[in-house]
């Protein structure tokens, strides 16, 4: 029985062509700044997203953390969503390692933060308060795409109050593909509203490791110092950077396939008693299972070769290594469980 892994788009394996690119990568020492494959990736990402400079990082967690540490000092504060990775899912690094206070806000149903609440939580310049320095958003957030009009309004509000703007764009290209049009142009429509953006290559883009942080030249120089202190200097990192570069060149447009598979899955799960399926905007399908029916569903799926997660809702993520047949296998397993 084939095992199909819907737990996350981080489980993807490098394609044969990507492995060839990794094997052929030209290498140097990236800590000295002379790994040509790393440098080429950084230049390509910066240019395609409209930034002066970029920095290759081992993980998205480190990339976001280096960004927060570069924007803020001890005793500063960043405004963030309750379910944003930079607050909830990255170990509290900004507070633990940077003494940066998070000010978490509740999300609206569409994943946005109320701009009225954002403004109300910007602290006055008073010794009693942490200094509000940064607004952080995430796109996509829970698979939802933040509207461009909202990003423009949030950016204008931040600038009005002298706040820097950071985007956790781990799935930035999923958001860009959902917007339609040429992918890099669509991505720049998003990134133009931020001072820094972190993009992950080990999710839907299918690289084995790595994220890239983008910003101004001065900001990236500061982030490079933080990367070194956080243990992110990777020496011959070009082997990994070449995989990310291959993904940048070949795997962005195909994210549309993942979105189509997510819609196929959502449609196939409609009509089950006690099950509510959110219509996916990108590659993540959330499923609410009512009451006692929730007990045992993950174990049943696993017994049928389907892996999913269920932290607060049942979640399926489509990706490079999922096919239509795999989606149909998941649908059949779900229907079998709820028919019993």
Secondary structure, DSSP 8 states (H G I E B T S, - for coil): ---EE-S-GGG----HHHHHHHHT-----GGGT--HHHHHHHHHHHHHHT-SEEEEES-HHHHHHHHHHHH--TTEEEEEETT-IIIIISTTHHHHHH--EEEEE-B-TTS-B-HHHHHHTS--S-TTS-EEEEEEEESSBTTB---HHHHHHHHHHHHHTT-EEEEEETTHHHHHHHH-SSHHHHHHHHHTT-SEEEEESSSTT--SS-EEEEE-HHHHHHHHHHHHHTT---SSTHHHHHHHHHHHHHSSTTHHHHHHHHHHHHHHTTT-TTEEE---SSSEEEEEE-GGGGTTHHHHHHHTTEE-B-SSSEEEE--TT--HHHHHHHHHHHHHHHH-
